[in-house]
Amino acid sequence: FIFFLMLTKFETKSNRVKGLSFHKKRPWILASLHSGVIQLWDYRMGTLVDRFEEHEGPVRGVHFHDSQPLFVSGGDDYKIKLWNYKLHRCLFSLLGHLDYVRTVQFHHESPWIVSASDDQTIRIWNWQSRTCISVLTGHNHYVMCASFHPRDDLLVSASLDQTLRVWDISPLRKKSPSSDDMPFGSPDAVVKYVLEGHDRGVNWASFHPALPLIVSAADDRQLKLWRMNGL
């Protein structure tokens, strides 16, 4: 049988933790808090390693880069911030969203960040050129999360409009990596599937790491497992 053991409990002065991210190699967890603080914890030692404070308001999303000393955060100040934890500072902010930023995530290979927002859009950013390379529209309520597929040129998003969307982002690779803008008529991400079945807003969706499956969680108190045909 399988059992789970709580190893350590971390307590903070903030009454809500909005986002979490494991470091790929070090025994670290990032926690983004409603108080506006981002905390870096060592889960083996149970100690607070560092704290980062530049967001104006709650920080909802946070994510470590796989190989570089970077993490990204998104908050209620509509800002996405890229941080270098070795330098203990924010390198720059990405501006463009018009409402709360719910989740942020690095791409596993390309220099991209995906963000989901209450402005009903998903944005993909090139963090090396510090530019937005795509704005994905189609949801008609808050977009609660968006995440890249672990291998393929796909993206999944979940919204309070009760749907999930799977996007084909392969056209973005045709854009010039040095381009600082999105020229009119340039290739963009397209909707591959619209998944309907939840009776309330969808709060979370994630790809399986190896199989053609998506899991979703919604306000209808249901978890749904979706199979993507043709993958």
C-alpha positions as MATLAB code, in Angstrom:
seq = 'FIFFLMLTKFETKSNRVKGLSFHKKRPWILASLHSGVIQLWDYRMGTLVDRFEEHEGPVRGVHFHDSQPLFVSGGDDYKIKLWNYKLHRCLFSLLGHLDYVRTVQFHHESPWIVSASDDQTIRIWNWQSRTCISVLTGHNHYVMCASFHPRDDLLVSASLDQTLRVWDISPLRKKSPSSDDMPFGSPDAVVKYVLEGHDRGVNWASFHPALPLIVSAADDRQLKLWRMNGL';
ca = [
       0.000    0.000    0.000;
       0.982    3.642   -0.390;
       1.058    6.154    2.403;
       2.083    9.776    2.681;
       4.008   11.266    5.564;
       4.133   14.982    6.278;
       7.859   15.665    6.668;
       7.866   19.324    7.541;
       5.349   22.071    8.152;
       6.265   25.590    7.126;
       4.392   28.439    8.764;
       4.363   32.075    7.707;
       2.638   35.268    8.773;
       0.655   35.348    5.537;
      -2.711   33.658    5.829;
      -2.622   32.260    2.288;
      -0.004   30.591    0.119;
      -0.975   31.104   -3.521;
       1.762   29.260   -5.452;
       4.522   26.671   -5.007;
       7.445   25.366   -7.038;
      10.066   22.683   -6.394;
      13.652   23.266   -7.484;
      14.765   20.534   -9.877;
      18.081   19.749   -8.118;
      18.277   21.520   -4.777;
      16.052   20.773   -1.749;
      14.191   24.031   -2.218;
      10.583   25.150   -2.440;
       9.401   28.565   -3.589;
       6.212   29.838   -1.957;
       4.365   32.885   -3.263;
       2.195   34.520   -0.616;
      -0.930   36.636   -0.458;
       1.090   39.146    1.563;
       3.192   39.940   -1.530;
       6.302   38.094   -0.359;
       8.034   35.204   -2.142;
       9.808   32.824    0.217;
      12.551   30.301   -0.556;
      12.574   27.318    1.832;
      15.006   24.449    2.344;
      12.614   21.552    2.940;
      15.312   19.222    4.292;
      16.431   21.661    6.955;
      13.028   23.240    7.428;
      14.582   26.708    7.196;
      13.833   29.904    5.340;
      16.704   30.538    2.897;
      15.644   33.854    1.380;
      12.711   36.175    0.743;
      11.918   38.430   -2.201;
       9.704   41.508   -1.995;
       8.941   43.669   -5.017;
       5.378   42.812   -6.009;
       2.669   45.267   -5.020;
       0.008   42.937   -3.656;
      -0.544   39.167   -3.618;
       1.755   36.893   -5.659;
      -0.267   34.073   -7.199;
       2.183   32.219   -9.437;
       5.826   31.203   -9.133;
       8.109   28.781  -11.003;
      11.796   27.775  -10.956;
      13.793   27.576  -14.186;
      15.064   24.037  -14.835;
      18.737   24.863  -15.362;
      19.477   28.526  -14.626;
      19.435   30.380  -11.263;
      16.144   32.024  -12.160;
      12.528   31.997  -11.136;
       9.464   33.799  -12.460;
       6.525   35.220  -10.524;
       3.157   36.768  -11.347;
       0.866   38.801   -9.154;
      -2.146   41.005   -8.590;
      -0.118   44.044   -9.699;
      -0.511   42.672  -13.260;
       3.270   42.178  -13.412;
       5.437   39.194  -14.282;
       8.871   39.388  -12.699;
      12.024   37.465  -13.531;
      14.382   36.938  -10.590;
      17.951   35.739  -10.182;
      18.105   34.049   -6.786;
      21.911   34.020   -6.746;
      21.953   37.802   -7.144;
      18.990   38.119   -4.755;
      17.164   40.530   -7.001;
      14.530   41.044   -9.687;
      16.112   41.387  -13.137;
      13.110   42.925  -14.910;
       9.316   42.986  -15.171;
       7.136   41.961  -18.110;
       4.141   44.247  -18.623;
       1.050   43.695  -20.739;
      -1.632   41.929  -18.716;
      -4.597   44.071  -17.680;
      -5.656   42.110  -14.592;
      -4.355   39.635  -11.995;
      -1.746   37.132  -13.194;
      -2.778   33.680  -11.941;
       0.042   31.346  -13.022;
       3.446   31.555  -14.694;
       5.655   28.791  -16.064;
       8.944   28.433  -17.923;
       9.098   26.351  -21.087;
      11.296   23.263  -20.691;
      13.417   24.095  -23.748;
      12.703   27.455  -25.379;
      13.310   30.825  -23.656;
       9.585   31.215  -23.095;
       7.272   31.959  -20.185;
       3.517   31.358  -20.276;
       1.176   33.397  -18.094;
      -2.561   33.148  -17.388;
      -4.604   36.139  -16.307;
      -7.983   37.405  -15.174;
      -7.936   39.611  -18.297;
      -9.129   36.416  -20.076;
      -5.893   36.012  -22.034;
      -2.839   33.776  -22.026;
       0.457   35.367  -22.973;
       3.697   33.756  -24.110;
       6.843   35.760  -23.526;
      10.414   35.462  -24.732;
      12.261   36.260  -21.522;
      15.607   36.647  -23.287;
      14.321   39.441  -25.523;
      11.859   40.572  -22.810;
       8.968   40.668  -25.266;
       5.503   39.173  -25.611;
       5.477   36.867  -28.624;
       1.834   35.730  -28.499;
      -1.509   36.672  -26.932;
      -3.984   33.782  -26.850;
      -7.633   34.819  -26.751;
     -10.856   32.798  -26.735;
     -11.741   32.223  -23.098;
     -14.575   34.450  -21.901;
     -13.826   34.432  -18.170;
     -10.752   34.482  -15.933;
      -7.986   32.128  -17.105;
      -6.987   30.339  -13.911;
      -3.934   28.478  -15.195;
      -1.910   27.695  -18.295;
       0.945   25.240  -18.680;
       3.243   23.906  -21.378;
       3.311   20.270  -22.414;
       6.483   18.582  -21.068;
       7.634   17.545  -24.569;
       5.330   18.637  -27.381;
       4.423   22.051  -28.783;
       1.191   22.188  -26.835;
      -0.305   24.316  -24.094;
      -3.327   23.694  -21.875;
      -5.414   26.399  -20.207;
      -8.275   26.292  -17.698;
     -10.883   28.986  -17.202;
     -13.887   29.947  -15.125;
     -15.842   29.793  -18.419;
     -16.047   26.028  -17.585;
     -13.751   24.948  -20.408;
     -10.216   23.781  -21.024;
      -8.372   24.670  -24.197;
      -5.452   22.840  -25.747;
      -3.360   25.089  -27.972;
      -0.905   24.217  -30.729;
       2.056   26.559  -30.206;
       4.285   25.116  -32.963;
       3.691   28.162  -35.240;
       5.558   30.292  -32.708;
       8.785   28.537  -33.643;
       8.533   30.110  -37.097;
       8.902   33.572  -35.594;
      12.324   35.115  -35.541;
      13.841   34.618  -32.071;
      15.434   38.071  -32.312;
      12.196   39.830  -33.191;
      11.040   42.348  -30.610;
       7.492   42.584  -31.852;
       4.649   40.573  -33.310;
       4.331   41.607  -36.980;
       0.846   41.688  -38.438;
      -0.116   38.351  -39.982;
       2.675   36.449  -38.268;
       2.138   32.813  -37.220;
       0.440   32.370  -33.864;
      -0.836   29.682  -31.539;
      -4.124   28.050  -32.514;
      -6.761   26.154  -30.549;
      -6.498   22.405  -31.087;
      -9.254   21.238  -28.700;
     -11.938   22.847  -26.546;
     -12.797   20.481  -23.692;
     -16.284   20.881  -22.205;
     -17.767   18.810  -19.406;
     -17.342   20.656  -16.127;
     -20.453   22.325  -14.694;
     -18.567   25.124  -12.936;
     -15.405   27.109  -13.467;
     -12.201   25.130  -14.053;
      -9.374   26.079  -11.691;
      -6.544   23.820  -12.795;
      -5.342   21.653  -15.673;
      -2.122   19.758  -16.233;
      -0.624   17.391  -18.798;
       0.524   13.917  -17.797;
       4.350   13.780  -18.052;
       4.364   10.782  -20.413;
       0.859    9.786  -21.551;
      -1.639   11.691  -23.771;
      -3.731   12.664  -20.743;
      -4.895   15.881  -19.101;
      -6.273   16.209  -15.586;
      -8.570   19.076  -14.599;
     -10.104   20.319  -11.350;
     -13.143   22.574  -11.098;
     -15.604   24.294   -8.791;
     -18.097   21.476   -9.492;
     -15.949   19.459   -7.033;
     -14.881   17.054   -9.745;
     -11.562   15.910  -11.146;
     -11.724   14.895  -14.794;
      -9.220   12.887  -16.786;
      -9.154   13.623  -20.524;
      -7.514   11.559  -23.254;
      -6.114   13.436  -26.238;
      -6.669   11.362  -29.352;
      -4.035   11.405  -32.039;
      -1.106   12.124  -29.684;
];
